[in-house]
Amino acid sequence: MALVNENFLNLSSNYLFADIAKKVKAFKAEHAEADIISLGIGDVTQPLCPAVIEALHRAADEMGIAASFRGYGPEQGYDFLRDAIVNHDFRAHGIDINIDEIFVNDGAKSDTGNFQELLHVGNIIAVTDPVYPVYVDSNMMAGRRIVKLPCSAENNFVPDLPKQPVDVIYLCYPNNPTGTALTHKELYKWVNYAIDNNALILYDAAYEAYIQSDKTPHSIYEIPGAKHCAVEFHSFSKTAGFTGVRCGYTVVPKEVTVTTLACEHVALNPLWNRRQCTKFNGTSYLSQRAAEAIYTKDGRQQVQQTIDYYMHNASLMRQTLQGLGLKVWGGEDAPYLWLQTPKSLTSWEFFGQLLEKANVVCTPGVGFGECGEGFVRLTAFGTREKTEEALERLKAYISTL
């Protein structure tokens, strides 16, 4: 008799963004004439930069010639990309990371969910609230106990250290969904906590390329001691528009260890390598050549132009929302803005009214956790024209409240 993993039965019936898509589809069915603008789902709108397109064409041509054809690639990623990552993302900033500590993947979401396979089911998991749902759902699937660290306007959406012992801590900064960031000083507290309590930090740095402030670290490894207690996840999805190309990477330093029940320390790097060799066939050659291209001189300049484009949207959104007297966080070191709903509307009430009266889509904050109630997430990934139009509609809607 085949038995179900009953932990799956404890999940909500729909993934947040699937639920939003369902509601928007139903609205479209009843209002076919509506011109709906989405400021909700965090997908990008700007095309791949020329350097990436050229690299994709070259790689595709190589695959059509026997002498340069590539079949299965290394599960850890090709050295040409891993070497570029090491030199440009870490050593250029004084961080000593080695090539065999880099594992190329098909996007950060996969690895942030999969990495918990290496951890004992009895680990107590700490997550911020609000939180990116994958951290919670993937650990619920395994049956782990989850402790939530409340983030609110009162603490500026920066979590306090756990008040009870925890074993694994998920941190995402710049943060999705709130758009807030941690300073070096604030992140230093978390690294010290992890070292003092023999805890592991899983650090999602998917949006580090959007950081504008010198006070905000781009990597947790800028903090002394972090290589002993932290694994870091990166993505090219939003940085270089790879949501359809699929490529990112995970950093697993050789120094970072976890403990067996017999109190023996075990390095995570070889365990993750073993897991990937068993369950992952590697990221496509074309995607990795495309990712390599963003580290060229032209590629870096072109990608930065795209990032600047989105951050201009974010600045415009932040200024407009504040000008309407609304309370908003984020949009300074991240492409996300966290908006407190007016008139004490719930997250879903505001979502519904904004969709109906302004034909604009946002993401209800409560979908990211209980502390997200009364807030919505807005993204700056739209086109300039659509973003400006959405803001005009939002102004008109707010004026009716």
C-alpha positions in Angstrom: 0.0 0.0 0.0 1.5 3.4 -1.1 1.2 5.9 1.7 1.3 9.7 1.3 3.8 12.0 2.9 1.1 13.5 5.2 3.3 16.6 5.7 2.0 17.7 2.3 -1.5 17.7 3.6 -0.5 20.5 6.1 0.4 22.9 3.2 -2.1 25.5 2.1 -4.0 24.2 -1.0 -2.5 26.8 -3.4 0.9 28.4 -3.7 0.5 32.1 -3.2 1.2 33.2 -6.7 -1.0 30.5 -8.2 -3.8 31.8 -6.0 -3.3 35.3 -7.3 -3.1 34.1 -10.9 -6.4 32.3 -10.4 -8.1 35.4 -9.1 -6.8 37.6 -11.9 -7.9 35.0 -14.5 -11.4 35.0 -13.0 -11.5 38.8 -13.1 -10.3 38.9 -16.7 -13.1 36.4 -17.7 -15.7 38.8 -16.4 -14.0 42.0 -17.6 -12.5 41.2 -21.0 -12.0 44.9 -21.8 -9.9 45.5 -18.7 -6.2 46.5 -19.3 -4.6 44.9 -16.3 -1.2 46.0 -15.1 0.7 43.7 -12.7 2.9 45.2 -10.0 2.6 41.9 -8.1 4.5 38.9 -9.5 8.2 39.4 -9.5 8.9 38.6 -13.1 11.0 40.9 -15.3 10.0 42.8 -18.4 13.3 44.0 -19.9 14.9 41.8 -22.6 18.2 39.9 -22.2 21.1 42.2 -22.8 23.1 42.1 -26.1 26.1 40.4 -24.5 23.9 37.5 -23.3 22.1 37.2 -26.6 25.4 37.0 -28.4 26.7 34.3 -26.0 23.5 32.3 -26.5 23.9 32.4 -30.3 27.5 31.3 -30.1 26.7 28.5 -27.7 23.8 27.3 -29.9 26.1 27.3 -32.9 28.6 25.2 -30.9 25.9 22.6 -30.2 25.4 22.2 -33.9 29.0 21.1 -34.6 30.3 17.7 -33.6 33.7 19.0 -32.5 32.1 21.5 -30.0 28.9 19.7 -29.1 28.3 19.3 -25.4 26.3 16.6 -23.7 25.9 16.1 -20.0 27.8 18.8 -18.2 29.4 18.7 -14.7 26.7 18.7 -11.9 28.6 21.5 -10.1 28.7 23.7 -13.2 31.3 24.4 -15.9 34.5 25.9 -14.6 34.3 28.8 -17.0 31.3 30.1 -15.2 32.4 29.1 -11.7 35.7 30.9 -12.2 33.9 34.1 -13.4 31.6 34.0 -10.3 34.6 33.6 -8.0 36.6 36.4 -9.5 33.9 39.0 -10.0 31.4 38.3 -7.2 33.8 37.5 -4.4 37.6 38.0 -4.9 37.0 41.4 -6.5 35.4 42.4 -3.2 38.1 40.8 -1.0 36.2 37.7 -0.2 38.1 34.4 -0.5 35.8 31.8 -2.1 37.2 28.9 -4.1 35.8 27.5 -7.3 34.9 24.1 -5.7 32.7 26.0 -3.3 30.5 27.2 -6.1 27.6 25.1 -7.3 25.7 26.3 -10.4 22.0 25.7 -10.4 18.8 26.5 -12.4 17.8 29.3 -10.0 18.0 30.1 -6.4 14.4 28.9 -5.6 15.4 25.3 -6.3 18.4 25.2 -4.1 16.8 27.2 -1.2 14.1 24.5 -1.2 16.4 21.5 -1.8 19.2 22.3 0.6 17.2 21.3 3.6 17.5 17.7 2.4 20.9 17.7 4.0 19.5 18.5 7.4 18.0 16.3 10.1 14.2 16.4 10.4 14.5 17.3 14.1 16.1 20.7 13.3 14.1 23.7 14.5 13.9 26.1 11.6 13.7 29.9 12.1 12.2 32.1 9.4 11.3 35.8 9.3 7.6 36.7 9.1 6.7 37.9 6.5 8.8 35.4 4.5 9.4 34.0 1.0 7.0 31.0 1.1 9.5 28.4 -0.3 11.5 28.4 3.0 8.4 27.5 5.0 6.8 25.1 2.5 9.9 23.0 1.8 10.5 22.4 5.5 6.8 21.7 6.1 7.1 19.0 3.4 9.8 17.4 5.5 7.9 17.7 8.8 10.2 20.2 10.6 9.2 22.5 13.3 9.2 26.2 12.2 9.7 29.2 14.5 8.7 32.6 13.1 10.6 35.8 13.8 8.1 38.6 13.7 9.0 41.6 11.5 6.8 44.7 11.8 6.8 48.4 11.3 7.8 48.7 14.9 11.2 47.0 14.3 11.4 48.4 10.7 11.0 44.9 9.4 14.4 43.8 10.8 14.0 40.6 12.8 15.2 40.3 16.4 17.4 37.3 17.3 15.5 34.2 18.3 14.3 34.1 21.9 14.5 30.3 21.9 17.1 27.9 20.6 16.9 27.3 16.8 19.2 25.2 14.6 18.7 26.7 11.1 18.0 30.3 10.2 16.7 31.5 6.8 17.7 35.1 6.0 16.9 36.9 2.7 18.5 40.3 2.2 17.7 42.5 0.5 14.4 41.1 1.6 11.7 39.5 -0.4 8.9 40.6 0.2 9.6 43.8 2.3 12.4 45.3 0.3 14.3 46.1 3.5 18.1 45.4 4.0 20.5 44.6 6.8 23.5 46.7 7.6 26.9 45.1 8.3 26.4 45.7 12.0 23.0 44.0 11.9 24.2 41.0 9.9 27.2 40.7 12.2 24.8 39.9 15.1 23.3 37.0 13.2 26.7 35.5 12.3 27.8 35.8 16.0 24.5 34.1 17.1 25.0 31.3 14.6 28.6 30.7 15.8 27.7 30.9 19.5 24.7 28.5 19.1 26.2 26.1 16.5 23.4 27.1 14.1 23.4 27.2 10.3 22.4 30.3 8.3 20.9 29.8 4.8 21.3 33.2 3.3 19.4 34.2 0.2 21.2 37.0 -1.6 19.2 36.8 -4.8 18.7 40.6 -4.9 22.2 41.8 -3.9 22.8 43.4 -7.3 20.2 46.0 -6.5 21.9 47.3 -3.4 22.6 51.0 -3.6 23.9 51.7 0.0 27.5 51.2 1.1 26.1 50.2 4.5 24.4 47.1 3.1 26.6 44.0 2.6 26.4 42.2 -0.8 27.4 38.9 0.7 27.2 37.4 4.2 30.8 36.4 3.7 31.8 40.1 4.2 31.1 39.3 7.9 34.0 37.7 9.8 33.3 34.1 10.7 30.4 33.7 8.2 32.2 31.0 6.2 31.9 28.7 9.2 28.2 29.0 9.6 26.5 30.1 6.4 25.5 28.9 2.9 24.6 31.6 0.4 22.3 31.5 -2.6 22.5 33.7 -5.7 20.3 34.1 -8.8 20.6 35.6 -12.2 16.9 35.7 -12.6 16.3 39.3 -11.6 19.9 40.5 -12.0 20.1 39.7 -15.7 16.6 38.8 -16.7 17.1 35.0 -16.5 13.7 34.1 -15.3 13.2 32.2 -18.5 16.8 31.2 -19.0 17.3 29.7 -15.6 20.6 30.0 -13.9 22.0 30.8 -10.4 24.5 29.4 -7.9 24.9 28.3 -4.3 28.0 28.9 -2.2 28.9 26.1 0.2 32.2 27.0 2.0 34.4 24.0 3.0 34.5 25.4 6.5 30.7 25.3 7.2 29.7 22.2 9.2 26.7 20.6 10.9 26.7 18.1 13.7 25.7 14.4 13.9 23.7 13.0 16.8 27.0 11.7 18.1 28.3 15.4 18.2 30.7 14.9 15.3 31.1 17.8 12.9 30.4 17.1 9.2 31.3 19.4 6.3 28.3 20.4 4.2 30.3 21.0 1.0 30.9 17.3 0.1 27.4 16.4 1.2 25.9 18.9 -1.2 28.2 17.8 -3.9 27.0 14.2 -3.3 23.3 15.3 -3.4 23.8 17.2 -6.6 25.5 14.4 -8.4 22.6 12.1 -7.5 19.6 14.4 -8.1 20.8 17.1 -10.5 22.0 16.8 -14.1 23.5 20.2 -14.2 22.4 23.5 -15.7 22.3 23.7 -19.5 25.5 24.6 -21.3 23.6 27.5 -23.1 22.4 29.0 -19.9 25.9 28.9 -18.4 27.5 30.5 -21.4 24.8 33.2 -21.1 25.6 33.7 -17.5 29.3 33.9 -18.2 28.6 36.8 -20.6 27.2 39.0 -17.8 30.7 39.1 -16.3 32.3 40.5 -19.4 33.0 44.3 -19.5 30.1 44.8 -21.9 27.9 42.4 -20.0 28.4 44.1 -16.7 27.6 47.6 -18.2 24.5 46.3 -19.9 23.2 44.4 -16.9 23.8 47.5 -14.7 21.7 49.6 -17.1 18.8 47.1 -16.6 19.2 47.2 -12.8 19.2 51.0 -13.0 16.1 50.9 -15.0 14.2 48.9 -12.4 15.6 50.9 -9.5 14.4 54.1 -11.2 10.9 52.5 -11.3 11.3 51.7 -7.6 12.3 55.3 -6.7 9.4 56.6 -8.7 7.0 54.3 -7.0 8.4 55.1 -3.5 8.1 58.9 -4.1 4.6 58.6 -5.5 3.3 56.4 -2.7 4.9 58.6 0.0 3.4 61.7 -1.7 0.0 60.1 -1.3 0.6 59.9 2.4 1.0 56.1 2.4 3.6 54.3 4.5 6.1 52.3 2.4 9.3 50.4 3.0 11.9 49.1 0.5 12.5 50.4 -2.9 16.0 51.7 -2.0 18.2 48.6 -1.9 15.7 46.3 -3.5 13.2 46.2 -6.4 10.4 45.5 -4.0 8.2 47.9 -2.1 6.2 47.0 1.0 3.1 49.1 1.3 0.8 49.4 4.3 -2.8 49.3 3.2 -4.8 52.4 3.7 -8.0 52.6 5.8 -7.1 49.4 7.7 -8.0 47.3 4.7 -6.9 43.7 4.9 -4.3 42.6 2.4 -6.8 40.7 0.3 -9.4 43.5 0.5 -6.9 46.0 -0.9 -5.9 43.5 -3.5 -9.5 43.1 -4.6 -10.3 46.8 -4.6 -7.1 47.7 -6.5 -7.8 45.0 -9.1 -11.5 46.0 -9.5 -11.2 49.8 -9.4 -7.7 50.4 -10.9 -7.0 47.1 -12.8 -3.7 46.9 -11.0 -2.4 43.7 -9.4 -0.4 43.6 -6.2 0.6 40.7 -3.9 -1.3 40.5 -0.6 1.2 40.6 2.3 -0.6 38.0 4.4 0.4 35.5 1.8 3.9 35.8 3.1 2.9 35.2 6.8 0.7 36.5 9.5 2.8 39.6 10.0 2.2 40.5 6.4 -1.5 41.2 7.1 -2.3 44.8 6.4 0.4 45.1 3.8 1.0 44.4 0.1 4.1 43.9 -2.0 4.7 45.9 -5.1 7.5 45.2 -7.6 9.5 47.5 -9.8 10.0 45.0 -12.6 7.4 46.5 -15.0 8.1 48.7 -18.0 8.5 52.4 -17.3 5.3 53.1 -19.2 3.2 50.5 -17.4 4.7 51.5 -14.0 3.8 55.2 -14.6 0.3 54.2 -15.8 -0.2 52.0 -12.7 0.8 54.8 -10.4 -1.7 57.2 -12.0 -4.4 54.6 -11.6 -3.4 54.1 -8.0 -3.5 57.8 -7.3 -7.1 57.9 -8.7 -8.1 55.0 -6.6 -6.6 56.3 -3.4 -8.4 59.6 -3.9 -11.7 57.8 -3.6 -10.9 56.3 -0.2 
